[in-house]
């Protein structure tokens, strides 16, 4: 650099020039250009190899075509052989087919001939039966008229006698229970009296010894009774547990039966609802207007047409008939959102409203909703700020109409622009309850659920229509009807299944009820025995206590007890005899009434049986007569219209088949003898039509292949081998090219990574060396190299600056400081490069003495340390530089002026 350029190098402020100087001095620029050149050459070589690889694809297709030709030509001979075999099979298949038809016709003819005798025999037999049944019918009618009598008095008498028998049986049961109680009590008293008397005798004979022995025996008896009680109690408990278990199971079955009955009732209700929906859809299919009011709408439209002159403008309606949907999936949701508006009519003034109201009243269309709206009003333009800020569609965005008045009414009356549509409940709930977006009035799901929130109140309404989801805007009515029919069939199958389950459960319930009744019958005798044994145990305990008591006292009290028991027995025996007498009388009365009832019923049953039997016999004879006459007429018509004509037709067909068989046999024998068919074992399973179609296909294929392949197969194989060898050699050569290119790309990527790493190292090395040389004067600095932006900036911090602010613009330095900074930067670059000769001229200009000395010492030390040859030229004094082995000073004479 010249003196001026050196002075201005660090002070020009152009960081890009500094970067270029650094990038070129460190040889990074040359290396980068070299790597980029290599990469371009590698990419060009890769493109060339790709073009070479593409160039062999047509040859490979030609090779595949040759292979296909060779393969097809190999099949031509096979096809010709198959054609010859198929011709033989076809010729004889016509013979075998006729043989098969002859066998079938023979069987058919024999079967038809066997029908005529059987049919005539049936006619004769039915003629005899009809005559016989007519006579029998006359006799049965006369017999029935003679047996018809009155039955009302017999029924009243029967009911009266049944009531009398029930009353007598009731009295007999009451007396039996009373007699049983009295007899049981008298038996206990007699037993007690016998015990007391035995105790008295034993007391008198054995006194204390016998008392102790009797007490011991009574203890054993009480133990036996207690064991019996335990056994009976165990049986009763087990039977009660069984009853409880059966009862619980019965409750479950009854609950299941009730649940199934409810489910079946619900299914019946749903089936009726589906049928009603199908009828509505079918009416809607025939006329879409009926979906919005039924037949009343049609009558109303006819009335409007009749009175059209009374209207200032024709009414618009129903609104739903003027709407179309952009997507069928929102039909239920839009129907739910618009609701009654779809049935409404629109008029332009109040006069038309009154006229339309009169027309509606004439056709009994009450509560018709009529909206007054200006028809001349243009289509409403809704600003974006009034629309919901959501990606989900609104009712207004999915409906279409050719009449802008209809859309305006839906916006003004129904707020269609603020009703948002979503796919399911979860999305709707999140949108309505969680997000709470502006301008959303309501959210409707595709199933018709309505979701909205008002301040803190969150509300959800499922569809409340009794007919299910309303789908009046759906255009694909046929699919909807088919869907509902399939649903109805599925429900019907479910009803049949549930009916079977219910029948099984009813049977199980009957079985359980029978088991409960059987268990109850087993339990009641056991309970009776248990109560009886408990009473015996109580008596034994009292007797045991009395024995113990009498062992210590005299027998006076025992005698008083015997006397007391005797008095009770004497009092009870007359009462029991009286009850016994009443019971015998009641039993005789029951028997008498039953005998009288039996006698009466025998006579009634005999007469009723005769009458019923006569009536049944009459009806049976009538049915037999009708059946016989119908059967006779059936066989007579069968004989004349079917059996005889069918036999004649079958005989003619049999003769034709025999002649056809002879003709086909002659034709087949001229092609090949029948013995050759043994080697062709596929004739039996194929029909002539199948063989003929197969033969035609083979002939067409043979002709096509013959026309396509004019060359010989040997020439094609030789050409195939030659092309295949050529392609193989090229593929191997191109594969070696590809391998080398891949290796070059890998090595180039490796060198590029090393280049980037070295560039980063040189960047840090420049900062270190520059800062190292500046530090000799107490200055610190930093170089920032940006390879992306291609700029190099320098920052300096001067030691005399008390604020230690960083100087980024070197023009703020003095001349000596700038020269010293330039020298440090140049030395940093010199330390990063290699050169045999280096020269610096007037490097110490504008420096003070201290800076000049530091610069000279730095330069000399740097040159001696690096070992290269340096030439320093300066107009200033260099006496401060000490000469040495490697330092030579040359001072020129001053120039003469």
Beta strands, then each sheet from edge to edge (+ up, - down):
strand 1: 316-317
strand 2: 324-325
strand 3: 345-347
strand 4: 370-372
strand 5: 399-400
strand 6: 419-422
strand 7: 442-445
strand 8: 450-454
strand 9: 457-461
strand 10: 780-786
strand 11: 791-797
strand 12: 837-841
strand 13: 869-873
sheet 1: 1+ 3- 4-
sheet 2: 2+ 5-
sheet 3: 6+ 7+ 8- 9+
sheet 4: 10+ 11-
sheet 5: 12+ 13+
end
